[in-house]
Amino acid sequence: MSRHNLFKTFPHLKGINRHDRKMVERFLTAYPQWESYLGMVTDNYDRCFLNIKIPAPVNPTERDLIIASNGSSLVVHFDWHHTHFYGSERYLDEGDIRNEVVIEQLRQGWKIRKLTNQDYTIRLAPPSKSWIIFQSENLIFNDIKMFINSILAEQVVVFIRMAKDQWLSSGWCQPAMLPAVLSSLTTKYPGWTGYTRSWLGTYNKTYNSAQAD
């Protein structure tokens, strides 16, 4: 979809950058049922960012599933937990001898995942000779889609640690790991309170330290 056609169809998105426009196209292809949830937010510098808010099917709140751009990454929020998926480039420190080690580790990882130069490329950026690693937008979106689908299928449960109405910390795990996670929280934070949440509500529960033992 061209920029003109995108803004003609979704005039309320006018102002988002090229990266966010590409992500809109990918989201509409993968999740056409979410078209009505496409939105945009503006920061204090009048910069426009993609913001997609999908209500949960069970006990919806103001913070259900949110996919948001912040300029340098896309962020998937579920309740008060969020996960970053970083953008199209990464700089390694100038002159750091570990760069070559890091790059070789990345190459081995890409080989295992059967990725090609269409997914990642590496080059030097003169005159500083810094390494720059470019990651394809397709690969970024595939990672995001995999995570979102895991949330929708309740293969991801978020756990939120609170003090009254104040967020303290959060994370996510697979359902099978939940008892171990709750036990670890009790050991690390005696007297903690919080809750767990999943997309369809199967694992929705409020906890205190006594229940989490």
C-alpha positions as CSV (number, residue, x, y, z in Angstrom):
1,M,0.0,0.0,0.0
2,S,1.5,3.4,-1.0
3,R,1.8,6.2,1.5
4,H,-1.0,8.1,-0.3
5,N,-3.4,5.1,-0.2
6,L,-2.5,4.3,3.4
7,F,-3.3,7.9,4.6
8,K,-6.4,8.0,2.4
9,T,-7.7,4.8,4.0
10,F,-6.5,5.7,7.5
11,P,-6.3,9.6,7.6
12,H,-5.9,9.5,11.4
13,L,-2.4,7.8,10.9
14,K,-1.1,10.7,8.8
15,G,2.3,11.7,10.3
16,I,3.8,8.3,11.1
17,N,7.2,7.5,9.5
18,R,8.1,5.0,6.8
19,H,9.0,2.3,9.3
20,D,5.6,2.5,11.0
21,R,3.8,2.6,7.7
22,K,5.5,-0.7,6.7
23,M,4.5,-2.2,10.1
24,V,0.9,-1.1,9.5
25,E,0.9,-3.0,6.2
26,R,2.3,-6.1,7.9
27,F,-0.2,-5.9,10.8
28,L,-3.2,-5.6,8.5
29,T,-2.0,-8.6,6.5
30,A,-1.5,-10.7,9.6
31,Y,-4.4,-9.4,11.7
32,P,-7.0,-7.8,9.4
33,Q,-9.6,-8.0,12.3
34,W,-7.6,-5.4,14.1
35,E,-8.0,-2.6,11.5
36,S,-10.4,-0.6,13.7
37,Y,-7.8,-0.5,16.5
38,L,-5.0,1.2,14.5
39,G,-4.1,4.5,16.2
40,M,-1.3,7.1,16.6
41,V,0.1,9.0,19.5
42,T,2.2,12.2,19.5
43,D,5.0,13.0,21.9
44,N,6.1,16.3,23.4
45,Y,8.1,17.1,20.2
46,D,5.1,16.5,17.9
47,R,6.5,13.3,16.6
48,C,3.9,10.7,15.6
49,F,4.1,7.1,16.5
50,L,2.1,4.0,15.7
51,N,-0.1,2.8,18.6
52,I,-2.4,-0.2,18.3
53,K,-4.6,-1.1,21.3
54,I,-6.5,-4.4,21.2
55,P,-9.0,-5.0,24.1
56,A,-8.8,-8.4,25.8
57,P,-11.8,-10.7,25.3
58,V,-12.1,-11.2,29.1
59,N,-12.1,-8.4,31.7
60,P,-10.7,-5.7,29.4
61,T,-8.8,-2.9,31.0
62,E,-7.0,0.3,29.7
63,R,-3.8,-1.8,29.3
64,D,-4.6,-5.0,27.4
65,L,-2.6,-5.7,24.3
66,I,-0.8,-2.7,22.9
67,I,1.7,-2.6,20.0
68,A,3.5,0.7,20.0
69,S,6.4,2.4,18.2
70,N,8.8,4.7,20.1
71,G,11.1,5.6,17.2
72,S,13.9,3.2,18.0
73,S,11.9,0.0,18.6
74,L,8.4,-1.6,18.5
75,V,7.1,-2.5,22.0
76,V,4.5,-5.1,22.7
77,H,2.6,-4.4,26.0
78,F,0.4,-6.8,27.8
79,D,-1.1,-5.3,30.9
80,W,1.8,-3.7,32.8
81,H,4.6,-5.8,31.2
82,H,6.3,-4.9,27.9
83,T,8.9,-6.4,25.5
84,H,11.0,-4.4,23.1
85,F,11.7,-5.5,19.5
86,Y,14.5,-3.3,18.2
87,G,14.7,-1.6,14.9
88,S,16.7,-1.9,11.8
89,E,20.2,-1.2,12.9
90,R,22.6,-1.7,15.8
91,Y,25.9,0.0,16.4
92,L,28.9,-1.8,18.1
93,D,31.4,0.2,20.0
94,E,34.2,1.8,18.0
95,G,37.6,0.0,18.3
96,D,36.2,-2.7,20.7
97,I,38.1,-5.9,20.0
98,R,35.0,-7.8,21.2
99,N,33.1,-6.6,18.1
100,E,34.6,-9.4,16.0
101,V,33.7,-12.0,18.7
102,V,30.1,-10.6,18.9
103,I,29.7,-10.7,15.1
104,E,31.0,-14.3,14.9
105,Q,28.5,-15.3,17.6
106,L,25.7,-13.6,15.7
107,R,26.8,-15.3,12.4
108,Q,26.6,-18.7,14.1
109,G,23.2,-17.9,15.6
110,W,21.9,-16.8,12.2
111,K,23.3,-20.0,10.6
112,I,21.3,-22.1,13.1
113,R,18.2,-20.1,12.4
114,K,18.8,-20.4,8.6
115,L,18.9,-16.7,8.1
116,T,20.5,-15.1,5.1
117,N,22.0,-11.7,4.1
118,Q,18.4,-10.7,3.3
119,D,17.7,-10.8,7.0
120,Y,20.9,-9.3,8.4
121,T,23.9,-7.5,6.9
122,I,27.1,-6.3,8.5
123,R,29.3,-3.4,7.3
124,L,31.8,-1.0,8.6
125,A,30.9,2.7,8.9
126,P,33.8,4.9,8.0
127,P,35.6,6.9,9.1
128,S,35.0,5.6,12.7
129,K,35.1,2.0,11.5
130,S,32.2,1.1,13.8
131,W,30.3,-2.0,13.0
132,I,26.7,-1.6,12.0
133,I,24.3,-4.5,11.9
134,F,21.1,-4.1,9.8
135,Q,18.1,-6.3,10.6
136,S,15.3,-6.6,8.1
137,E,11.9,-5.3,8.9
138,N,10.4,-8.7,7.9
139,L,12.5,-10.5,10.5
140,I,11.5,-8.0,13.2
141,F,7.8,-8.4,12.4
142,N,8.1,-12.2,12.4
143,D,9.5,-12.1,15.9
144,I,6.7,-9.7,17.0
145,K,4.0,-11.9,15.4
146,M,5.4,-15.0,17.1
147,F,5.2,-13.3,20.5
148,I,1.7,-11.8,19.9
149,N,0.4,-15.2,18.8
150,S,1.9,-16.8,21.9
151,I,0.0,-14.2,24.0
152,L,-3.3,-14.9,22.1
153,A,-2.8,-18.7,22.6
154,E,-2.1,-18.3,26.3
155,Q,1.4,-19.7,25.9
156,V,2.5,-16.5,27.7
157,V,1.4,-15.5,31.2
158,V,2.5,-12.2,32.6
159,F,3.2,-11.7,36.3
160,I,3.0,-8.3,37.9
161,R,4.3,-7.3,41.3
162,M,2.5,-4.3,42.8
163,A,2.5,-2.1,45.9
164,K,-1.1,-1.0,46.2
165,D,-1.7,0.7,42.8
166,Q,2.0,1.2,42.1
167,W,3.8,-1.1,39.6
168,L,7.1,-2.5,40.9
169,S,8.2,-5.2,38.4
170,S,6.9,-7.6,35.9
171,G,7.8,-10.5,33.6
172,W,6.4,-13.3,31.5
173,C,6.7,-17.1,31.5
174,Q,5.0,-20.1,30.0
175,P,2.2,-21.5,32.1
176,A,4.2,-24.6,33.1
177,M,6.8,-22.4,34.7
178,L,4.3,-20.3,36.7
179,P,4.6,-22.2,40.0
180,A,8.4,-22.0,40.0
181,V,8.2,-18.2,39.1
182,L,5.8,-17.5,42.0
183,S,8.0,-19.5,44.4
184,S,11.0,-17.5,43.3
185,L,9.1,-14.2,43.8
186,T,8.2,-15.2,47.3
187,T,11.8,-16.0,48.1
188,K,13.2,-12.8,46.6
189,Y,10.4,-10.5,47.8
190,P,8.9,-11.7,51.1
191,G,5.4,-10.3,51.5
192,W,5.0,-9.4,47.9
193,T,1.6,-8.9,46.3
194,G,0.5,-8.9,42.7
195,Y,-1.3,-10.9,40.0
196,T,-1.0,-13.0,36.9
197,R,-2.8,-12.6,33.7
198,S,-3.4,-14.4,30.4
199,W,-5.3,-13.4,27.3
200,L,-8.4,-15.5,27.8
201,G,-8.3,-15.2,31.5
202,T,-7.3,-18.9,32.3
203,Y,-4.4,-17.8,34.5
204,N,-5.9,-14.6,35.9
205,K,-5.4,-14.6,39.6
206,T,-4.5,-12.2,42.4
207,Y,-1.6,-13.4,44.7
208,N,-0.1,-12.5,48.0
209,S,2.9,-14.1,49.6
210,A,0.9,-16.8,51.5
211,Q,-0.9,-17.9,48.3
212,A,2.3,-18.0,46.3
213,D,4.1,-20.5,48.5
